Amino acid sequence: MRVEIAESIASFNGQDWNGLVADQYPFLRHEFFLAAEQSGSVSAETGWSPRHIGLYDARDKLCAAMPLYEKTHSWGEFVFDWSWAQAYEQAGFRYYPKLVSAVPFTPAPSTRLLTADDNHKPELIGAALDYAQASGNSSLHVLFPLEDELTVLEKQGLKLRKDCQFHWHNNNYKTFDDFLATFNATKRKKAKRDRRHVAEQGIHFRWLKGNEIDRATWSDVYQLISLTFLRRGSMPYFSEDFFLAVSETMPENIVVVLAEKNRMPVAAAIFYASEHALYGRYWGSDSHYNALHFETCYYQGIDYCIAQKKQLFEPGTQGEHKLSRGFRPVATWSAHWLARPEFFAAVGNYLDAEERHIDRYIEAAGEHSPYRSKPAEDAQEPQS
């Protein structure tokens, strides 16, 4: 196999790349990476220099690929290694640049080893490790791979790191009320109250597919998102041009929900969709509205999944508040290799201890599920 390190996704034929992507998975599509690079959202200037790996056979057919970036910081990864960088610096060594296999700014688990032939997966990891050593990068990090990739990553010498997110699973619900019927009485009452608060404020919702979102609407949505980011002291990772591009090139994979009051947008959330799943990402509002965040980002998404018969809803990272809305704790993973053996050994010990903590956290979080443990539990439902 011939190995190629590409400094732009444009070096790959889009059809060949997408042929390695299953389930119309939006974040791995060639169009997604191309929009990220061409909009300037992902570039050397933003600290994400593309170093994508392609494996080609003797006929120059792309047989396997791996999204890869040379990073000069750790922002936008959602797997935190700031303490590792600090330890390197204190010891007089350089942690950056490092190599990261990930979808920029997107903490959604998916394959990082794009191939129809599992035999090519060790070759991809080997190529990444070879490049890390040859280019003088301090480390290689594979973020949010699928669980069935963990064995091959570990066999290639990477150490695994465990974390937790909160996901919603569709149990063939027919309606939102059908879903709420699985809650205990107290949590069901709370969810209904959340939704009622939003309705009482005169707020209505409208879902738009990518090809239904014009430039003016994208401008409104992006302004709402930017306002929310600015309240936290930053700007959105992806630019408005990026969203304009993906809504044109992959309209079936992007949807927006608009919250409107008096026919004016007051909040919005951007979602991505595959054949079987919905992925929540950015949200923004022009002011504070009671329970609007929960409705826009969670309940609307659940409603959408039930109506569209999607089996999975991933709303993003963090947030125990998702538990009471019906999301369950699930394990997520990353894999890491550090060039300096003394640091690699220390990180390995840390990850072993951290995994035990994550296991306890997932178990404890699961105990706060809103779902009924037995039918009689809500026989005497409190009145709303």
N, C-alpha and C positions, 0 to 999 in steps of 0.2 A: 504494500500500500504506500502511495505517495502522500506525505504530510504537507499541508500548506497552511501557513499562518497568515491570515488575511487582516489587513488594517481597516477594512470596511466591509460591511455586509453586502455592499454592492458588488463585491468580487465574486459572489456566488450567484448562480442562476436562481431566480426566485422560485420557479417551478420545481427545480431539483431539491432546493432546501425544504420547501413545503411538503414535498413528497416524503420527508422523514418525520413530519409532524402529524400526530394522531389526533382524532376527535376535534378537528378544527380548533385546537387549543390556541387561543388568541395571542398569548404573550410570547410564543415561540415562532410565530409566523414571520416570514421574511419581511412582509409589509410593516409589521410592528417595529422590528429592529431598524428598517430603513427609515421610517418616519422619525424614530428617535435620533438617528444620526444626522439625517438631512435637516432636521429642525434645529440642530445644535444643542438639543437637550442632553445628548450623550456624545461627548467629544473629549479631546485632550484638555480643552479649556475648562470643562466641568469635572475633570478628574477621572473620566471614563474613556480610556483609549482602547478601541477595539483590537482584539488579537484572536479573532475567531479561528477555530481549527477545522480544517476539512480533510477527510481521508478520501483519496481517489484510487480507483483500481487502474489496471494497465490500459484500459480504454478511456481513461480520464472521466469516468463516471463517479459522481459524488456518492459515496457509500455510507458515510457517517460524518457527523458534524458536532461541534461543541461551542456554544456561545462563551466567549472568554474576553475579559477586559484586564488591562493593566491599570491599577488604581493608585492614585496618589493620596488617598484619604479613605475613610471608612463610612462616609455618609451614604445614605440611600440603600443600605444593604439589609438592615433589620436583623442582622446577626452580629452581635456587638463584640468587637475585639480591641477596643480602645486600650484596655489594660495591658494587652499583649504588646501593642505598639509602645506604650509607656515603658514597659519593662525593657524592651529593646533599646529605647533611647537612653534609659538610665544606665544601661550596661555599655553604652558607647557604640551601639550598632544601629543600622538603618532598617526600619520596618517597611517603609515605602520606597519604591513601588512594590506592590504585591499583585498577584494574579487572582482574579475572581471569576468563577463561572456562575453566572446568575442572569436573571432578567433585571435590568436596572430599575431601581425604585419599586420593585414588584415582589412582595413576599408571598408568592403563591407557589406551593409545591408542584413540581412537574419534572419530567425527565430533563436531565442536563446532558444526556448522552444520546444524541439523535441518531438512531440507526435501526434498520429492520433486522439486523443480524447481531445477536448478543455477543458474538465472537469479536466484534469490533469495539466493544465497550472498553476492555482493558487497553486496547491500542489507543483509544482517545485519551484515556487518563495518562497512559505512558507518554503520549506526545505532549500533553500539558506539563507533566513533570519535567520532561527533557527540556522544554522551552523555558520553564521557570529557572532551571539550573543554568542553561546557556545564556539567558538574558540577565542573570544576576538579580532576579526578583527574590524577595525574602521568603515567599510562601505561596501556596496555592490553596484556594478556598472554594469549595463547591457548595453553593447555598440552595437550600430547599429542594434537594433531589427527592425522587420517589423512594419509598422504602425498599422496593425491589432492586434498587441500584446500590444499596448500602453495602451489600456483601462484596461486590466487585470493587467498590471504592476502598473498603477496608483491606481487601487482598492486595491492592496496589500500594498499600502503605499509609493511607490517610487515616486519621483518627476521627471518630464520629462524635458529633455534638447533638444533644437532644434539647428540644424546646417545646413550646405549647402554643397552639392557637385555638380558636373557638369556631367550629363549623356547624352548619345546620344541614340536616339530612331529611329528605322528603320520604315520609312513610306512606306514600300514595294517598296523600290528603286530597280531598275533593274541593274543599274551601278553606279559607282562613279560620272560620269557626270550627271546622272539623279538626284543624290543627290545635286550636286553643282548647278543645274538649279533652285533650290529653294532659293539660296542666292541672295542678291541684287548684283548689278554689281560690286561694289567696293570690297566687301568681296570675291566674286567669283574670281575676278582677283587676289587678294592676295593669295588665296589658290592655284590657278594654278601656280602662281609665286613660291610659296614655293616648290611645287612638281618639277617644272622645275629646280630650283637651285640644288636639289638633283641629278636629272638625269644628269645635266651638269657636275657634279663632278665624273661621271662614277660609281655611286653607284647603285647596283642592290640588289633585295630582294629575300629571299628564306624562305618559311614557312616550319617548321618541326613539325610533331606530336611527342608526347612523345616517342612512340616506334621507331621513326626514328632518335632519338638523341643519339649518342654513347657517351662513356665516354670522348673521346678526344674533341668532340664538346661541351659537357657540361663544360669541362675545359676552353675552349676558351670563352664561354659565361660567365662563372663565373668570369674569369679574367677581362673581359670588365666591368661587373657590379661592381666588387670590385674596379677597378680604379676610377669609378665615385663616389662610396661611399667614397673612401679615399680622394678625392678632397674636400669632405664635412667634413672630419675629423672623419669618422667612417668606420666600416665594415658592410657588409650586415647582416641583422638579421638572415636569414636562411643560413645554411652552404651548401657547394657543395654536401655533402652527402645527405642532405635533397632532393635536386633536383634530384639526381640520384635515390633516392628511389621512389619519386612520379612519375617520368617518367616510372618507371618499374611497379608500383602497380596501377596507375590510368592514363595510357597513353592517354586515350580518353579525359582527362580533362586538359591536359597541352599542350601548343603549344609555339613555339619559332619562332620569325622572326629574321633572320640574314641579316644584311646589309653588303654587300661584295663589295670590290673594288679590281680589279685585282685578283679576286677569293680568296681574303683574307678577313676574317671577321674584320670589323672596328667598328661595333656597333651591339647591339642585344637588344631585349625586350622579356620578358617572360610574357605570357598571360595564363589565365585559362579559360576554356570554360564549360558551362553547355549546356543543350539541347537548351535553348532559349537565352543565353547571353554570352558575352565575358567580361573578367575582366582583365584590364591591371595592371601590377605590376612593376617589376623591369626593369630598362633599364640601359645600359652603353655603352660607346664608348671609343676608344683609343685616341681620340683627338677631337677638335672642327671642325664640318663640318656645313656649312651654311644650316639651316632649317632641318637638319637630325633628330633632336629630334622630331619635329612636325610630320615628315613623318613616322618615325619608331613607335612612340607611339600612334599617333592619326589617320593619314590618312590610314596607313596600316591596323589598326584595323577596321576602318570603311569599307574599301575595303573587309576585311575578313567577316565581318558581312553581308554585302550585298550579297556576293557570297554564304555564308553558310545559308542565310536566318535567321540570329539571330536577335532578336527584340531589344536587349538592349546591350549597350556597356558602361561599367563603367571603366574609365581610372585611378581611384584613387582619392586622396584628393586634395583640394586646386586648385588654378590656374585660374584666370580670363582669361588668354590667351586661355583657352579652348573654351570660348564663341565664338570667331571669327572662330573657326574650326567646329562649328555646335553643340556643347554641350550645354545643357540647364540647368539652376539652378534647383535643386530639394532639398526638405527638407530631412534631415536625423535626427535620433533621438538617444537618450540614456536615461537611467533611473537610478536614484540614491537614495540611502538610507544611512544616516549617523547615527551612534549609539547615538551620543551626541545631544540631542534635541536642544540646543542653536545654534549649528552650522548648524543643519538640517534646522531650521527656517530661518537662515540668507542665506543659500544657496538657499532655495526656493524663497526668495525675489529677489536674484540675477538672478536666472533662468527666473523669470517672466520678468524682465527688459531686459535680454539678448534675449529672444524670440522676443520681439518687435523689437529689433535691427536686428535680423536675418530676420524677415519678411520684413523689409525695404530694407535690402541688397538683398534678393531674387527678390523683385520687381524692384529694380534699376538694378540688373544684367540682368534681362529679357529684359530691354529696350535696351540692347546692342546686341541683337540677330542679326546674319547675315542674317536671313531669310527675304525674301521679304514680305512686308506688303500688297502690291497690285501689280497686274501683270504689270502695267505701270511703275513701279518704276525703272526698268532697261531697258527701251525701247532704251535708248541711252547708250549702254554699252561702257565704255572706251576701247580703243584698248590696247592690251597687249604689 
